[in-house]
Amino acid sequence: MAKTEKSFPRNFTGCLTCVQVLNIMVLLGFMLNYALRVNFTIAIVEMIYDAKDNATATTLANHPEHIEQTRYHWDTKQKNLLLGCFFWGYVLTELPGGRLAEVIGARRVFGYSTLLASVLTLLTPGAAAAGFGWVVALRVVLGFLLGATWPAILPMASKWIPPMDRSKFMSNMMASSLGAALTMPICGFLIAHFGWESAFYFTGIIGVMWAVAWFAVVYDSPAQHPRISDTERNFLLKALPQDGNGNGHMPVPWKAMLLSPPVWAIIVTHGASVFGYFTVVNQLPTYVESILHYSIKHNGLLSSLPYLGKYLCALASSVLADSLRRSGKLSTTTARKLFTGFAVGLPGILMIVQAYHGHDRVWSIAIFTLALTINGAVTAGYLGNGLDIAPKFSGTIFGMANTLSSFGGWLSTYMVGELTKHQNTYEQWQIVFYILAATYLLGALCFVSLGAGELQPWAVAPTAPGAEKHEVQPLNEEKA
């Protein structure tokens, strides 16, 4: 049996390759990406007065787990405005962020966006003290910065990760769920003992520290990395032909791209999947408190369970998908459709079950956890599909998809706010669950019908006729 290099070259640390370092930093980066986002969804539970109370003293008497701290008289509509305004900025930078990463590199786009978002997180308590409008403005700018991060990673993957390892690399994006899983209980603990401000200080400081490490160890391509070994660089440059000095960029074939069914399969399915995900991300802490009546400590822990399950499923499914594709048991198209149908369709069915059993504490948490766990398999499905069909424009395609999903993120908070502003009852939440079910099922059907896994003709540069033949064996794996 022929083998690829079993002892792959080690990088400057003496123990890890540069590809492994990249995987670790991207994983941590996406954990932080959601930590900077969901800290607000758990903190806002304690930032506002209970609607039934008129004074802090009464709040403390009714809820002994609360500590005395500053709270604000924001009503349900204002609360959902704060949760939704993040997406006003988020939607603006998805498409530009993806294209910018293709042109100037993901290192700067992802790194500076996260750094500035971390600084804004540190300023959140001050913005709240300054007034409601300041918090809204800060959340909009935070969304503007973080919106550019997601599509930026796909262009980096096209230069660092061999095709048969890309599902596994894309699972690092689902580390955002792991970040939420850890952030929820940690912030719940910090808020209960030190006040809601501590949630923003903790995540902001961690973010600044990560950004410093990112710029120290991550580069846009093997050719640009100053400390990569010759063996690793040569292996990657041979496996993944680079764009020379990076100055020659193929223009985006907009017409062909916008008329491509596989592109729209990604866009629509991603919008449907993320609509459901954002609804849960933003509203689960409120649902756990107002409908299931858990305390802030239990709220953070229970709200974290679906995200932990989602990351574990993302990792397992991506390894399985890469293995099945590598062995030839599944074509790329079949694998993408199979895992997408599972990851997006089954949560739709579970939301119907939630509409009937969501009033029960145990059933509700179990269904939420299972639905989001299964949804993690999108990493083996449509999430990295842009790298299959058009690697040179993967950032642009993902930016288009995330733009639609960003509207969905805002729409979900508006929807829940309108449905529950007069009657925050389980009956109103049942309507939410039925809408989620229909959205999930529509997304799954769209991708199974229109999705593809082959490189599209319009995505091949005229000067690179062999661009479609780059499927190589992954690092440290045997080849039959």
N, C-alpha and C positions, 0 to 999 in steps of 0.2 A: 504493500500500500504506500502510495506517495504521501508525503506529509509536508505541511507547511512548517515554518520554523517553530520548533517546540520551545526553544529558549529565546523568546523574543527579546530584543535589546532593551535594557533598562535605561531610564532617563537620568537626569542629573541628581535625583534624589537617591539613586542607587537601589531603589526597590520598586518603582512604578514606571510604566511607560507613560509617555505624554498623552496617549489616548486614554489611559486609565485616569490620569490626573484630570483631563477634560471631563470625563464622565462624572467624577466625584464633584467637581466644581459646578457642573450644570445641575446635578442632582441637588446640591446644597442651594444653588441659586433659585431653583424653582420651589424648594421648600420655603425659602425666604420670601419669594414672590407672593405666596399666599399668606404667609405670616403677616406681611405688611398690609394685607387686604382684610383677612378675617378677624384681626385684632379688634377692628371697629364693630363687627357684628356681635361679638361677645361683650365688649365694653359698653356699648350703647344701652344694654339692658340695665346697667347701673348708672349711666350718665343722666338718665331722666327720672323724674319723680314718678312714683306709682300713680296711675290715674285716679285711684281712690283716695290718695293721701293728699294732705294740704301742707304738711310740714315734715322736716327731716325727723323730728322726734317721733312722729307717728309712724314714719317708715321704719325707724329702728325698732319700735315696739312690735310692729307686725312682722318684721323680718329680722330676727336677731343675728342672722349671719351677715347683715349689712354693717359697714362701718360708717362713721360720720365723715362725709366728704361733700364736695360741691356737686350739686345736681341741677338740672335745667328743666324748665317747664316747656318741653317740646311735646306736642300732641302726636297722635298716630300718623297723621299726614306728614308732619315735619320729620318724624322718625324714618318713614319710608322714603322721603325725599333725600335724606342723608345717605341712606343705603343705596339709592338708585343713582344719585348724581355722579358717583364714581365713573359710571359708564358714559357720561357725557364726554369726558375727556378720553376715556379708554377707546371709544369708537373712532376718534380722530387720527390716531397714530398707528392703527393696525396695518393698514396697507402701506403707508409711507415707511413704517418701521421695517417691514419685510423687504421692501425694495432698497431701502438705505443699507440694510445689512448685506444685500447682494453686491452693492457698489463699494461701500467703505469698510465692510466687515462687521461681524456680529460682536467682536470683542468690545468695541467702543459703544455700539448701540445698547447691548445688554448691560454692560458694566456701568456706564454713566447713568442710564435710566434707573437702575437699581440703587445706585449711590444717592442720587438726588431724591428718590422716593423715600429712602431711609431717613434723610435729613428732614423731609417734610413730616414724616411720622413722629420724629422727635418734637416737632413744633405743634402737633395736634392739640395737646392740652392748652397751650397758649392761645391757639385759634378759637377753641371753645370758649375760653374766658373772654375773648374779644367780642364774641357775638355769633349768632347762628349763621349769618351770611359768610363769615370768615371760615367756618368749618365747611360749608358748602363749597366755597372757592378752593380750599385746600384739597378736598376730596376730588374735585374735578381735575386739578393739576396732578394729583397722585395717579388718577386713572390715565391721564395723558402720558405720563412717564411709563407706567407699567404696561400700557397698551402696546408699546414698541418691542417689548421683550420677547413675547411668545413667537412671532414669526421670524425673529432674528436668528433663532437657533437652527432652523432648517438649513439655511445657507452654510452654516458652520458644519453641520453634519455632512453635507455634500462634499466637503473638502477634507474631513477627518475620518469618516466612518465608512467602511466597505459596505456595499449594498446588502449583503446577507446578515449584517449585524445591526441594521438600522432600526428594526422593531425594538430591539433591546435598548438601543440608545434613546429611542423616543419614549421609553418607559420612564426615563429621567424626568420628563415633563410632568408625569403623574406624581412625581415627588411633591408637587404642589399639594396633593391630597395628604401626603405624609406630613408636610409642613402644617396643614390645617389640623391634622390629627394631634400633633404635638402642641400647637399653639393654643387650641381651645382649652385643654385642661390646665396648661401652664398659666394662661391668662386668667382663667377662672380662679386659680389659686392666688395669683398675684392680686387680682382685683378684690377678692374676699379679705385679704390680709393687709394690703397696702393702698387700695383705692384704684379706680379705673385708669388713672394717669400712668400707673406702673406698666400697664400692658403696652403702651406706646413707647415708653422709654426703653423697655427691654428689647422689643423687636427692632427699634430704630438703631440702637447700639450694635446689635448683632449684624444688621444690614451694612453698616459702615465698615465693620471688621471684614465681612465677606468681600466687599468691593475692593479693599486693599489687597487681599489675597488673590482675587480674580485677575487684576492687572499685573500681578507679579508672576503668575504661572500659566496664563492662558493666552494663546495667540491665534490669529485667524486661519492659518494654514501651516502644514509641516514646513514649507519652504521659509516661512517667516520666523519660526521658533528658534531663538538663539541658543538653546541648550539641548535640543533634541539630538540624539545620537545619529550618526551617519546611517547606520543600519535601519533604524526605524524610519528615518526620513525617506531613504531610498525605497523602502518597502511601500510606504504610503503614496509616494509620488508615482510609483509604478502602478499600484492598485487603483489610484484615483488621480487621473491626469488633472493637473491644476491649470489655472488660467495665466500661467507665466508670471509676470510682474503684477497681475491683478488689475491692470489698467484697461484691458480689453473686455468690455461687457456687452454681451449680446442684447440688442434691444428687445423689449417685451413685445411679443406678437399678440397685441391686445385683441384683435378681431378673432383670430383663431382660438385664443384662450377663452374668450367670452362665448364662443359658439361650441365649445367642447363639452359634451355631456359628462365625461368623467370629472371635469373641474366643478361643474354644478352639483354633481353627486357629493363631492367633498364639502362644498359650501353649504348646501341645504342640510346635510346630515350633521355637520358640525354645529350649525345654528340650532338644530333641534336638540341635539345632545347637551349642548352647553346651556340652553334655555332651562332644561330640567336641572342641570347641575347648579347653576347660579341661583335658581329658586331655592334649592335646598341650602346652599352655602349661606345665603343672606337671611333666610327665614327660619331655618331649623332652631336656632337659639330662642327666637320669639315663640315658635310653636311649642317647644319643650317647656317654656315658662308659662305661657298663657293657656294652653290647652291641656298639657300633661302635668303642669304644676310641680316642676322640679325646682330645687334651689339653685343659686348661681354656681355653687361648687359642682353639683351633679350635672347642671346644664352644660358646663364646659366639657366634662368627661363624656357625657352621652352624645353631645354634638360632634365629638371627635371620632366616634366609632366608624361612621360611614367612610370618612376620609382615609383612615388606616386600612380598612378593607379594600378600598379602591386602589391604593398604591400596591398592595400585595398582589391583587389580581392583575394589575398592569404589568408588574414584573414577571409573574408566572406566565401570563398569556403571551407576552412578547418573546420570551425565551422559547416557548412552545412553537409559536408561529415561525420564528427564524429556523428552528430545527426542522420543522415540516417542509419549509421552502427549500432549505439546504439539501435535504435528503431527496427532494423531488416528489414527495408524496402529495404535496399541494402546490399548484402554481401560485404565483403572487396574486393574481386576480381572485382565485378561489379563496385563498387565505384571507385577503382583505374583506371579501364579501361575507365569508363565514363568521369571522370574528366581529365584524360590524353588526351583522344581524343579531348575534348573541348579545353584544354589549349595549346596543341601543334599543332593540326590540323587547328584550325580556324586562328591562326596567319599566317599559310602558305597561306591560301586563301587571307588574307588581304595584304600579300606582293605582290600578283599578282595585286591587286587593286592599291597598291602603285606604281607599275611599270607604270600604266597608268595615275595616278593622282598626283604623287609625286612632280611634278614641281610646283604645286599650293601651296602657303604657308599654307593656312588654311587646305586644304585636307591632305597635307603631315603630318603636326603635329598631326592632328586628327587621321590619320591612324596609325602612329607610337604609339601614346598614347593608342589607342584601342588595338592594337596587343600585346603590352607589358602588358597592364592591364589584358587581358584575359590569358596571359601566367602565371600570378601569381597563377592560379588554379592548377599548378603542385604540390603545397604543399598537395593538397587533392588527387593527382594522384600518379605518380611514385616516387616523391622525398623522401618520407618516406617508400617506399615499401620494402626496405631492412630490416626494423624493423618487417615487416609482415612475410617475408619468411625466415629470418635468423638473429634474433636479436643479437646473439653472434658474428656474423661476419658482422654486418651492417656497421661498419666503413671500413672494408676491401672492401666490395662491393661498397660502395660509393666512396672510394678511386680509385678503378678501373674505375668507371664511370667518375669521375672527371679528371682522367688522360687522357682519350680520349677527354673529352670536353676541356681540356687545350691545346691539339694539335689543336683543332678547334679554340680556341681563338687566337693562333698564326697564324693559316691559314687564319682566317678572315682578320687580318690586312695585311698579305702578299697579299691576294687576292685583297683587295681594293687598296693597293699601286700599284700593277701591272696594274690594270684596269684603274687607274686614273692618273698615273705618267706622261703620255704624254697629255692626254685630260681629264681634270677634269670637265666633262660635265654631264648633266642629262642623256644623252644616255648611258654613261658608267655606271652610277649608276643603270640604269634599269637592266643591266646584274646582278648586285649585288642582286637586289630585286628578280629576277627570281631564282637565286641560293638559296637564303634564303627560298623561297616558296617551292622549291623541297626538301630541307633539312628538314624543319618543317613537311611536309606531310609524308615523309619517316619515321620520328621518331614516329609520331602518329600511323601509320599503323603497325609498328613493335611492339609497346606495346599492342595495341588492339589484335594483333594476338598471341603474346607469353607471355604476362604478367600474373601474378597470385597473389593471396592475401593470400594463405595458407602457413603455416609453412612447409618448405621443410624437408623431412626425413633426409637428410644429415646434417641438421643444428641442430639436437637434440642430446644432450650429452647422451651417453649410461647410465650414472648414474643418469640421470634426466628424467625418463620416463613421468613425468607429466608436462614437460616444455611447452607442447603445450596447456595447459589449464589455461592460465593466463589472459584471458579476464575478467577484473573486471570493476566495475562501476567507473567513474571518480570522483574526489573530488567534494564535495558539489552538487551532482546531485541526483535526485530521481531515484529509480529503481522500475520498475513496478512489 
